[in-house]
Amino acid sequence: MKGSWISLVAAVVVAMVAGIAGFLVYQSMRPASSAPGPSRPGDFFPTVENGNAPPAPAPEGMVWIPGGEFSMGARDPLEMTDAVGMQATTDSRPVHRVAVDGFWMDATEVTNEQFAGFVDATGYVTVAERALRPEDFPTLAPEDLVPGSVVFSPPGHAVPLTDHFQWWAFVDGADWRHPLGPQSSIEGKERFPVLHVAYEDAEAYAKWAGKRLPTEAEWEFAARGGLSGKLFPWGDDFMPDARWMANIHQGQFPHHDSAADAHAGIAPVAQFPPNGYGLHDVGGNAWEWVSDWYRPDYYDQLAFSGTVAYNPTGPAESFDPVEPGVPKRVHRGGSFLCTDQYCSRYMVGTRGKGEITTGTNHLGLRCVKSVEPAPAS
């Protein structure tokens, strides 16, 4: 019984790799006419940063993101020489103009050390550490209602890349303290990203820290680092000067990670150069929750309006034609599992998605902090 449920959970978590059926459904949802407006959807125009200086000294561990107007979205894969991992990214097009206010953002993903401070101070118990509720899973036997989470479990040999059940498994006892299962530990990994956080876990941490989760628009503006239309947070060259710029999967996916970038699996934060705004790991290492509900047609809606979208916060509700009725939030940034053989979502304009109660061992968070308004004179 539990095996079938495990597969369903894994399917939800890695829905960012949904296949051709979802693509066809999505295509039927797209508006037939071109969006009106001052610029043709699909074009990239220069980023225009706000001119305001940082309003105060930076909060600890955060960097200033000036905000401004930019072109949001991903290139059409037909324009690219290597489009293997981009075939399902219709949800990140058309490119459209967005403007965001300035804000502070964590320079790195939230670490195990930081999350442990939150748990120690509050006694918080993550979703993965809680027993499953019988009312949520009425078909499961009582002995199967145990805490756990979804873990990347690479097979020992090559497998077809059409079935992601081959490399994901629900592991009893997996959680943020035990990222690979009950026998694993985060001892000595204080500077690694915290993993296995469901959306409510991420929100709870952010609130405790006096911060919040970024909107998808804020996240992409920040990740682009002032650049416009580039494939990666650092530019168009995947390996400038033959240097790895992000923790991703090398070798043969999913069964062999050669660690050519010096990291097999998750890496400590800030092991690679920052982008133009001082942000580390906005491509690869761990996916990051953002606050927007997921809809594959949301960018169409914004582009069709013909205006610049100011501080957009996402659609009013979630809808994924691949799994109707399953509420999902957007993931951004890709992870250590991304590869051009399968899922190249380390590309800065691309999107992921995840069921809100599910964490994995390649999903974490990064927080932002709004600028406090100046007191009235």
N, C-alpha and C positions, 0 to 999 in steps of 0.2 A: 504493500500500500504506500509506504513512504517513498519508495523509489519513484513512483509516478508523480507524487507531489513535488519531490525534489526537482524533477525535470521541469515541472511547470514553473517553480521558483526561478530556476536558472534561466528559463526562457524569458521570464519577465526582466531579470537583471540585465541580461545581455541583449535586450531588444534593440539596441543600437545597431545590431548586425542583422536586422530583419531582412528577409529575402524578397524575392521577386513578387510574391503575392501582395505583400503590403505596398510595394512600389506601384503596382498596377492600380490598387485601390486609391492610393494617394493621387496618382495622375488624374483619375476621374474627378477628384475634388478641386483641381486647380481652375481658377477663372480662365475663361476662354479669351478674353480681350486683354490687350496690353494695358499696363497701368499708366494713367495720365501723370503729368507732373513735369518739373523742370529738367529732370534727367531720366534717361531711359533706364529702366530696371536692368540690372546686370552690369552696369558700368561702375568702375571704381573711380572716385574723385579724391583729391587730396584731403587729408585730415586737417581740420581747422581747430586747433586747440584754443580753449578759453585762455584769456590773458591773465587771469587772477593768480597771484602768488599763493603759496601754501599759507593758510590762515593762522597757523600756530606751529610750534615745534611738533615734529612728528610723534604720534603715539609710539610706544615701544614696539619694534618689529614691523612697523607699517611704513609705507611710502605714499607720497602724494601723487594722485592721478588727477590731472588738471581738468579733465572733461573737455567737451567740445563736440563738433559735428564730424561724423565720419561715415564711410561706406561700410555697411555691415553685411556679412554673408560670405559665401565661398565661391570660388571660381567654378565654372562649368567644367566637368572632367573632360569634355571633348576638346578643351583648349590645352590639355595637359598631356605630356608624353607618358606619364605613369598614372593611370587612373584606377588601378585595381581596387584600392580601398575607398574610392570615391563614388562608386556606382549607386550607393544607397543614400547619397547626400542631397537628394532633391529637396529635403526639408530645410536646407541651409541656403536656398536660392528662392527668389531672385535677390541679388544684391540691392540694398535700399539705404537711404540716408536716415541717420539717427543722430540725435544730440543728447548728451548727458551732462549733468552738473558735475563739478569736481567732488572728489571724495578721497578718503584714506583707504588703503588696501593692505592686507597682510603681504609682506614680501615673499613669504613661503606658505606652503600648505600647513595647516594646523598639525603640530607634532604630537607624538605620544606623550611627551613630557607636558605639553600644554593641556592636553585633554585629561591627563591624570590629575593635574591641579584642579580642574573643574570637578571631576568625580570625587576627589578627596574633600573638596569644600562643600559639596552638595549631597553626596551619596547617590548620585544619579546612576540609574541602571539602564543600559542601552537596550534597544529592541532585540538585538541578537542574544542578549543575556537573559531575556524573559522567556518563560515557557509559553508555548503556543496555546491559544485559548480554544477550548472545545467549540465555542459558538462560531469561531472563524473557520475551523476545520472539522466540521461535524462527521466527516467520513474517516478521520484518522483514529486509530486505536489509542487509548490513553497512554500507552508506553511510547508512542511516537510523538507525543506533544512535548518535545524537549527543546531547550534552547539550541541555537546554532545559526550558521550563516553559510553563504555560498563561497566556495573556494575554487580558484583555478587549479585544476588537477591534470597536468599534462599527461597524455598517453605516452607510452614508451616507444612509440613508432609513429610513422606518418599515417595520417587519417585524412579522409576527404574533408575539405573545408566547408562543406554544405551542411554539416550537422554539428552545431556548437555544443550539443549534449555530450560530445566526445571529450570535452576538456573542462566542463564545469560540474561540480558536485556539491550537494548540501552536506555539510560536515557538522555532526553533533558537537557542541562545545566550542565551535569557532566563534570568536568575537574579537573586539579590539585588543584585548590582552593576549589572546591566543589566535593570531591571524591565520595560522595554517591548521588549527585544530587544538584540542586540549593538551597535547604534548608539546606544543610550541609556546614561545614566550616572546615578550618584547624587552626582556632584560638586555641592557646594552644597546637598545635601539630607541633611546629617548628622542633622538633627532630625526627619526623616520616619520613619515606621515601617519597619522592615525587612520585606521582602516575599519571596515565593517560598521560604518555609521549610516543609519537610516536617516531619512530627511528630518524626522522629528528630533533625532539626536543632534544633528547639525544645527538645527534651530535653537535647541536648548543650550548648546555650548555658546553659540553666538550671543544669545540674550544674556547669559551669565557674564560673558566677557565685555558687555557693553557695546556690542557690535551687532551686525546683521549679516545675512547672506547677500551676495551681490545679485542684482538683476542680470539677466543674460546680456543685455546691452552694455551694462557697466563692465561686466566681465570681458566681453570682446574688445571694447574700447581699450581697457587696461592691457589686455594680452597683446594687442597690436603694437603697443609701445610707441605710438606716434606715427607708425608706418601705415601706408594705405595699399591694400590689394596684394600684399605679400602672402606667399604660401605658408610661411612659418613666422613665429614671433620675432625671429632674428633676420628675416629677409627671404629671398627666393632660393638661395643656395643651401641645399640640405646639409652639406658638410663643408662649411667654409674653411679653407686651408686644411682640408682633410681632418677636421676636428668634429667629434660628436658634440651635438648641442642639446641633446635631450636623452632621457632614459627611456628607450623603447626596446622592442624585441628584435634581436638579430638572430641569424641562423635560420632554421626551418620551423615555421609556426605550424602547430602548437607544441611539438614534442621536443624541440631543442633550442634553447637560448644560448648562443655562443658567448654572450657577455662581451662582445666587442667594444661596447661603450664602458666597460669596467664594472657593470652591474648586471647580475643575473637576478631578475625579479625586482622588487621594490628597492629604492635607494634612499639614503638619507636626503633630506632637503638641501637645496642649494649646492649641488655638486656640479652644476653646469652654469655657464654665464647667464646673467640676468638679461632681460629685454631692455628696451630703451627707457622704461620707467622704473627699473630696478626690481622687477618681479622675476623670481626663479620658478622654473618648472611649470610654466603655463602651457607647455607642450610636453606630454608624456609624464611618467612617474605614477601619478594617481589622478583619476577623474575627480572632478569637483562638483558638488551640488551648487546650483544657482536657484533663485527663488521662483522663476517662471514655471507655470504649468506648461506641459508639452502639447503642441499641436503641430502636425507637419505642414499645415497650410498657413501658419501664422505670418510668415514672411510675405506670402502672397497678399494677405490682408493689409499689411503695412504698406507694401509697395503700391497696391491698388488705390490707396487713399490719395496718392499724388502729392503728399506733403512730407516734410521732415517729421519724424516721430520723436517727440521730446520726452525723455525719461520714461520710455515704455516699460511696463511691468509685466508684460506677457498677456496671454489670453485669459478670459474670465474663468475658463475651466479646461480640464485636460480632455483630449481625445486622440487616441491612436488607433487608426483603422486596422492595424495588425492585431490589436487586443482591445476591442471596444469594451468600455466599462472598467478598465484597469487604470486607476489614476496614476499619472506619471509626472515627474518634474524633469527639467532639463539637466543634463550633465555637460560639463565642458572640460576641454583640455587633453583628453586622451590619457593613456596610461602606459605602464611598462610592457603591456601586451600589444600595443599598437605596432603594426608592421604594414609595409606596402604590399605584402602578400595577401592581406585580409582586411585590415581596418586601419587606415592611415589617418585617424582622427587627431593626431598631433598637429595636423594642419589647422591653422588658427581660426578659420571661419566655420569649421564643421561643428556638428552638434551630436550629443548623445542623449539618452533618455533612460529613466529608471523608475520602477514601481516604488512608491514612496516609503514603504515599510521594510524595504530590503536593502541590506548592505552587502558588500563583497570585499575581497582582499585586494581590489584595485580601485577602491572608491573612498575618497576623503572629502575635505572641505577647505575653504579659504574664506576669510571674513573681510567685510568692509565696514567703514564707519563714516556716517554722514557728517557733513560740516555743520556745526552748531550755528544757528543764526546769531548775528551780532546783537547784543542787548540794546534795547531802545534807549536813546539818549534822553 
